[in-house]
Amino acid sequence: MYHASKQRYEQMQYNRCGKSGLMLPAVSLGLWHNFGDLSDFENMKAMCFTAFDNGITHFDLANNYGPEPGSAESNFGRILAEDLTMFRDELIISTKAGYGMWPGPYGDWGSRKYLIASIDQSLKRMGLDYVDIFYHHRMDPNTPLEETMGALHQIVLSGKALYVGISNYDGPTMERAAAILEDLKCPFVINQNSYNIFNRTIEHNGLKAAASQAGKGIICFSPLAQGMLTNRYIDGIPEDSRIKTSGVFLQEKQVYENLDKIKKLNALAQQRGESLAQLALKWVMKDSDITSVLIGASKPEQILDNLKILEGAGLSAEELKLIDEIAL
Ligand SMILES: NC(=O)c1ccc[n+]([C@@H]2O[C@H](COP(=O)([O-])OP(=O)(O)OC[C@H]3O[C@@H](n4cnc5c(N)ncnc54)[C@H](OP(=O)(O)O)[C@@H]3O)[C@@H](O)[C@H]2O)c1
């Protein structure tokens, strides 16, 4: 039986999510990979317990996380039921809908039909009455934004989510969504976007500036570029790495294209006496616009390594400049 650490709130830093009342841990854990039915259940449990024991109160899911799609929510639901039910009020659990989930025209994108059916399915898989944050997962160019935002609002009104967020939106579309949700008095608090040393899209598409201006939080996914910004691939492609075990979203070609940069960034991290993962996470958290880094992990030790960003100095202006020279 799991006994949560009594020291779990001693090290973590909690950041306010934009101008809302919600505080999120500086490091959050995502269940996109390594929580599907092909992964080891005991390892999933160990990762959730390591996270919670160290103050990671936020667990991020989506309807389609697996494989099979839905299985990450089912496995997390089992962990909740077996060991974490008593901590429900200490947890921020998020899920999303927006990518293809079931066949036919009602299991993808951003219709009211899809979102409202999907939240019901997600709650059932996780054994929950509500999630803390429900996201629309990606922009839908063919559904009126009013319809998608109206569906998020209805999900809150029906008690199935406490807050809403949007993911993979750009700045101008986020501003339009925020205005609609403001009119509805819907608690839109957070944006979820990719952001790391190699991927700075949110600096160019207006999202980072617009979110800050609107008083909304930003949680950054793939802050380690799916493992490229770690020591994982410096000496080759390990058999237990994401590239070998999944190989869909991250491929060997990307590693080889970036290997020279990865090695130089690793040398800089070593000079600072930290891992490349820690340097990469500190880079994402370099300014106060960012609420939380949303990491993934395949083992509990990686979570512990990443939590060391809570210690030690941040990056100096000189180091940030050097990182730009290496990465850009
Ligand atoms: N909204 C969206 O569209 C969207 C899209 C993608 C992700 N997300 C969310 O963001 C979360 C994180 O994404 P991600 O998994 O791509 O994040 P990431 O943190 O960039 O990559 C995680 C991977 O990096 C490696 N790693 C982590 N810590 C390490 C360490 N200290 N040392 C060495 N290797 C380390 C592991 O690779 P190995 O597995 O190879 O060991 C791990 O699986 C997801 O779970 C999901 O919740 C959202």
The ligand as an SDF file (V2000), in Angstrom:
LIG
                    3D

 48 52  0  0  0  0  0  0  0  0999 V2000
   -0.9950   19.3210  -25.8300 N   0  0  0  0  0  0  0  0  0  0  0  0
   -0.2990   18.6090  -26.6920 C   0  0  0  0  0  0  0  0  0  0  0  0
   -0.5570   18.6150  -27.9150 O   0  0  0  0  0  0  0  0  0  0  0  0
    0.8350   17.7690  -26.1760 C   0  0  0  0  0  0  0  0  0  0  0  0
    1.7430   17.1950  -27.0680 C   0  0  0  0  0  0  0  0  0  0  0  0
    2.8030   16.4710  -26.5240 C   0  0  0  0  0  0  0  0  0  0  0  0
    2.9220   16.3120  -25.1530 C   0  0  0  0  0  0  0  0  0  0  0  0
    1.9900   16.8590  -24.3230 N   0  0  0  0  0  0  0  0  0  0  0  0
    2.0660   16.6970  -22.8550 C   0  0  0  0  0  0  0  0  0  0  0  0
    3.3880   16.9710  -22.4180 O   0  0  0  0  0  0  0  0  0  0  0  0
    3.8960   15.8410  -21.6870 C   0  0  0  0  0  0  0  0  0  0  0  0
    5.3750   15.7480  -21.8370 C   0  0  0  0  0  0  0  0  0  0  0  0
    5.7370   15.5890  -23.2130 O   0  0  0  0  0  0  0  0  0  0  0  0
    7.0360   14.7920  -23.5650 P   0  0  0  0  0  0  0  0  0  0  0  0
    6.9570   13.4340  -22.9630 O   0  0  0  0  0  0  0  0  0  0  0  0
    7.2740   14.9210  -25.0020 O   0  0  0  0  0  0  0  0  0  0  0  0
    8.1170   15.6660  -22.7180 O   0  0  0  0  0  0  0  0  0  0  0  0
    9.6770   15.7340  -22.6100 P   0  0  0  0  0  0  0  0  0  0  0  0
    9.8870   16.0130  -21.1640 O   0  0  0  0  0  0  0  0  0  0  0  0
   10.1880   16.6800  -23.6200 O   0  0  0  0  0  0  0  0  0  0  0  0
   10.2300   14.2800  -22.9820 O   0  0  0  0  0  0  0  0  0  0  0  0
   10.1090   13.2070  -22.0900 C   0  0  0  0  0  0  0  0  0  0  0  0
   11.1620   12.1410  -22.3930 C   0  0  0  0  0  0  0  0  0  0  0  0
   12.4650   12.6530  -22.1680 O   0  0  0  0  0  0  0  0  0  0  0  0
   13.2850   11.6630  -21.5490 C   0  0  0  0  0  0  0  0  0  0  0  0
   13.6720   12.1670  -20.2200 N   0  0  0  0  0  0  0  0  0  0  0  0
   12.9280   12.8470  -19.3190 C   0  0  0  0  0  0  0  0  0  0  0  0
   13.6610   13.2190  -18.2770 N   0  0  0  0  0  0  0  0  0  0  0  0
   14.9180   12.7630  -18.5110 C   0  0  0  0  0  0  0  0  0  0  0  0
   16.1250   12.8330  -17.7890 C   0  0  0  0  0  0  0  0  0  0  0  0
   16.2060   13.4870  -16.6300 N   0  0  0  0  0  0  0  0  0  0  0  0
   17.2350   12.2420  -18.3150 N   0  0  0  0  0  0  0  0  0  0  0  0
   17.1690   11.5870  -19.5030 C   0  0  0  0  0  0  0  0  0  0  0  0
   16.0450   11.4920  -20.2390 N   0  0  0  0  0  0  0  0  0  0  0  0
   14.9300   12.0800  -19.7440 C   0  0  0  0  0  0  0  0  0  0  0  0
   12.4380   10.3950  -21.4970 C   0  0  0  0  0  0  0  0  0  0  0  0
   12.6980    9.7050  -22.7050 O   0  0  0  0  0  0  0  0  0  0  0  0
   12.6940    8.0980  -22.7870 P   0  0  0  0  0  0  0  0  0  0  0  0
   11.2580    7.7320  -22.7940 O   0  0  0  0  0  0  0  0  0  0  0  0
   13.3790    7.8450  -24.0880 O   0  0  0  0  0  0  0  0  0  0  0  0
   13.4270    7.6100  -21.5910 O   0  0  0  0  0  0  0  0  0  0  0  0
   11.0370   10.9360  -21.4760 C   0  0  0  0  0  0  0  0  0  0  0  0
   10.0820   10.0090  -21.9500 O   0  0  0  0  0  0  0  0  0  0  0  0
    3.1040   14.6730  -22.2670 C   0  0  0  0  0  0  0  0  0  0  0  0
    3.0980   13.5520  -21.4080 O   0  0  0  0  0  0  0  0  0  0  0  0
    1.7310   15.2860  -22.4110 C   0  0  0  0  0  0  0  0  0  0  0  0
    1.1010   15.3210  -21.1560 O   0  0  0  0  0  0  0  0  0  0  0  0
    0.9660   17.5960  -24.8160 C   0  0  0  0  0  0  0  0  0  0  0  0
  1  2  1  0
  2  3  2  0
  2  4  1  0
  4  5  1  0
  4 48  2  0
  5  6  2  0
  6  7  1  0
  7  8  2  0
  8  9  1  0
  8 48  1  0
  9 10  1  0
  9 46  1  0
 10 11  1  0
 11 12  1  0
 11 44  1  0
 12 13  1  0
 13 14  1  0
 14 15  2  0
 14 16  1  0
 14 17  1  0
 17 18  1  0
 18 19  2  0
 18 20  1  0
 18 21  1  0
 21 22  1  0
 22 23  1  0
 23 24  1  0
 23 42  1  0
 24 25  1  0
 25 26  1  0
 25 36  1  0
 26 27  1  0
 26 35  1  0
 27 28  2  0
 28 29  1  0
 29 30  1  0
 29 35  2  0
 30 31  1  0
 30 32  2  0
 32 33  1  0
 33 34  2  0
 34 35  1  0
 36 37  1  0
 36 42  1  0
 37 38  1  0
 38 39  2  0
 38 40  1  0
 38 41  1  0
 42 43  1  0
 44 45  1  0
 44 46  1  0
 46 47  1  0
M  CHG  2   8   1  16  -1
M  END
$$$$
